[in-house]
């Protein structure tokens, strides 16, 4: 159940910068962690061409999620959480199902212990987490923007983009 939503007048770029700055601040904390940890255990499940990520997040945790390359379902199975995305600030309460649009990155604070589940296509039916994360996750907004640009590009446009990238790298050396 969604209980509150407010829209900020900030641009998407400004909100992206705020979320990335918050992530950097969290990373600099001694008690911070990136990815799977004993504090926020992540469970990986596989079945039917799907890759399911389930994470437990204790009350009072500040967390910044990944940038997912594809639209996908999310389920808040337990708890209540305050979330900021490019769409604004929301307080979400379980049980809740929603669709995340491609490119969404969330910064959040848990108001109660939470269990959050995301479901992603696993077309190769692999159990290799690195391969799956490479397919599902962009490490930055720049990587995500390149991915979206190339996803719809013709073979010639992809080739030109690749050549331009090689020339740019060569120029930097």
N, C-alpha and C positions, 0 to 999 in steps of 0.2 A: 504494500500500500504506500503510495506516494503521499506525504503529508504537507510538504511545503516546496514551493519553487519560486525563485525570484530571478529575474533577468537583469543582468548588469549591462550598462551602456558601454562597457569596454569592448574593443574589437577582439576578434578571434586571436589575432596575433598577440595582443596584449595579454589575453588570458593564457595563451600558450606560454608566454614568457614568465608569467606569474607561477604557473604550474612547474615549469622547468627550474625556476629559481627556488621554489619550495623543495623540489627534489634534491637539488644541490645542497641546500641547507640540511636536509635530513641526512644525506650521505656524509656530511662533515661531522655529525654527532658520533661520539665514541660508541654509543649503544646501538647504532644503526646497523642495518643489514640490507643486502641486496638479494632478491630471489628467495629461494627456499631456505628456511631456518627452523630451528627448534621452537622459536618464539611464534612464528606464523607458518606452521607446516603446510606444505603444498602437496596434494595428492594428484597423481596423474592416472587417469582411467582411459581405456581404449575399448571401442566396440562399434560395429556397424559403420565403419568409415568415419568415425567421430573421435576426436581427442577432447577429453574433458579435464579441466583443471579445477580442483576444489581447494580453497584455502580457508584456514581458520585464522581469524584476526581478533585478538583479545581487545576488550573494552579499553579505550584511551589511546589506542595506537594511531599514529599518523603514518600514512602510507601513500605512495604514488604508484599507480599502476602502469602497465606497459601500453605502448601504442599498438593497437591491433590493426593489421592491414585489411581485414575483411569484416563486413557486418556479421554479427553473431549473437546468439541468445545468451543472456545472463540470468542468473537466479540468485537472489538474496534469500537463502534458506532459513537463516536465523539472524536476529539482531536488528539493530538500528544504526544508521551511519549518516554522517553529513558529508556530502560530495560536491566538489566543484569540477565542472567541465567547461568547454567552450559554450555550452548552452546555459550556464549559470550555476546557481547553488541549489542543491536539493537535499532534503532529509528523506532518506529512504527507510522503509520499515518492512521486515519480512512478515509474511511470505510475499515475495514480489518476483515477477518475471518481466523482462524487458529485452528489447533488441538494441544492442550497441551499434551505432553506425561506424563504418570504417574510419580510422583515424582518431577515434576517441581515446583520450588519456584522462584519467581521473586522479585527483588528489583528494584524500579523505581522512576523516577522523571517525573512529568507531565510538558510538555512544553507548553501545552494549557489545558483548561478545558477538561476533558475526561468523557466519559460514557463507562464502560467496562462491558460486560456480559459474564458469564460462564453458561454452561448448563451441568447438571449432571443427571444420571439415578436416578429415585426414584421408585424402584421396589415395595416397600411396599405402595406406593402412600400416604405417611404420610405427614403431615404438621407440624410435631414436629421438629423444627429447631435443637434442641440438638441432636436428633436421626439422622437427615440428616447429620449434621456436623460430627458426629462420624463415619458415613459411608463414607463420602466424604473426610474428612481432617485428616491428620496425624499431631500431635503436634510437631514432631521433625523428623529429618532424621532417627534417630535410630528407632522410631516407624514405619516409612515408610518401612525401611529395614526389620524389623520383619514382618510387614504385608505382604510384597512381598514374603518373605521366606515361611511363613505359607500358603499363598494363593495357592501355588503349591505343598504343602506337602501332603503326604499320611496321613490317620487317625493315623497310628502308629507314624509317625514322629511328628505330631501335639501333640500327647499324651506325647511323650518323651520330646519335647520342653517345654510343660507345666510343667511336673514333674521337669525338670532341673531348670526352672524358680522358682518353689516353693522351691527347695533345695537351690538355690542361695539366695533367700530372707531369708530363715531360717538361713543360714550361716552368714548373715549380722547382725542378731539380737544378 
